[in-house]
Amino acid sequence: MTDIQVVSTHCVCHIEGVCQSHKDRIELTPWELQFLLIHPIQKGLLFHKPPPSSMIVNVIEHLKQSLSSTLNIFYPLAGRFVKVQNEDNTTHFFVNCTNAGVEFVHAVADGVTVSDILDPIYVPEIICSFFLQNGTLNYDGISKPLLAIQVTEFVDGFFIGCTLNHSIADGTILWKFFNTWSEISRTGCGGGDNPISQIPPIFERQQYFNGILNFPIEFSFPEPNPVEFQEPEKSNSFPLRQRVFHFSKEKIAQLKAKANSEMSTEKISSLQALLGHFWQCVTRNRSLDPNQEVKYKLLVGTRHRLELPPQYFGSAAIVRIVKTTAGELLKQGLGWASWEIHKVITSQTSVEVRRDLEDWVQFPVLPRVTDLVLHAGDSLATGSSPRFNVYGNDFGWGRPLAVRSGNGNKSGGKITVFEGEEEGSIQFEVCLSTETLQALEDDADFMATVSTR
């Protein structure tokens, strides 16, 4: 489409002296350490440019200033990781809140318009250029910013791309950060006698993990090697594309009602029913051998399971897998597929989550980028959540037009879930082989559940 031209690069820090309560050090939990050898989170929002009547004259300067104010609240994001090598050859990591700063890049995509991003059926490849730190690992937070922002300017719009280290924060924190930044940008509040409506994050660790973890967490850390930086989409033997599917509130309600009716229950959620439906449709259109094992990898939030406050700052999620065979999945109804997902999610009780933390300390597991690649085309993996406030992020010139994610941790079968533009709707950003996507588009039963927006 076009090359991205960097106009300027800045280091944005929080305002020195504003936050007297800053702690110098924040320990990392197993939930965070497990992500050291994979890519950061990459999420971004597309906007029209402010109208001429807007009070915001210089968008870039305005965003930099409001970002600095936001970092007064989310100050660990301006820090860096510290890696400590112990005498017994174990390692531990922590966040050093030194205000080293956040990378902020202003870029321009000459000739690109908002419609060039929104109109194509498939997500344009240029999207990956709207994010910084492509190909890096969370481990690189020992030298690179934990947060990197790229604002890419188009003919008639902007894209605000956020790259956030997954070993200090998860999707919950990313969108709380976005919500806070957009409110400060829109209202000018956020400091002194002008508080914002967002509840500030809590950085405390010890009191919430007392009796479960002893900090710092010391473990044998495998040094990353060049293969960790391999782009996952290049590791597949089949070409991949991405497409966004929209599901209306009404269609989701129908799927939920059908799934619950088939299982004589009311416990299957809207999202579980939609995931079960999509799992069956993709499996059907992959034309797998009936005896082929199929897996669904789910990222399950752990905050409420350990009774952490909603504003707890950190990465708080675990990966769980649903397994069956292609034949069994397609033989059973929607209710069965949704119930299998429901069972795995609800089995993660506080007891199970505590045991998971304790087990990790004894037997650390650090997935690598290459482990996330679904070579056989037999798996799906879901990240993010429709509960996150995406379309409420008004920076002062209107709601976002769209949300997109970068290439970090992408491979065939990755589904990124977002809230839809209309209340109660959900959208899937799907990364699949070209062949499977085409088969889905030709599947009348599947497309009957998809909204045209």
Secondary structure, DSSP 8 states (H G I E B T S, - for coil): ---EEEEEEEEE---TTT-TT--SEEE--HHHHTTTTS--EEEEEEEE---TT-S-S-HHHHHHHHHHHHHTTSGGGGSEEEEEE-TTS-EEEEEE-----EEEEEEEETT--HHHHHSSSB--GGGGGGSSSTT--GGGGGTS-SEEEEEEE-SSEEEEEEEE-TTT--HHHHHHHHHHHHHHHHH--SBTTB--SS---B---HHHHTTT--SS--B------GGGG--GGGS-SS-EEEEEEEE-HHHHHHHHHHHHHHTT-S---HHHHHHHHHHHHHHHHHT--TTSEEEEEEEEE-TGGGT--TTB-S--EEEEEEEEEHHHHHHS-HHHHHHHHHHHHHT--HHHHHHHHHHHHHS-----GGGG--TTS-EEEEEE-TTS--TT---SS---SEEEE-STT--TTEEEEEE-SSTT-EEEEEEEEHHHHHHHHT-HHHHTTSB--
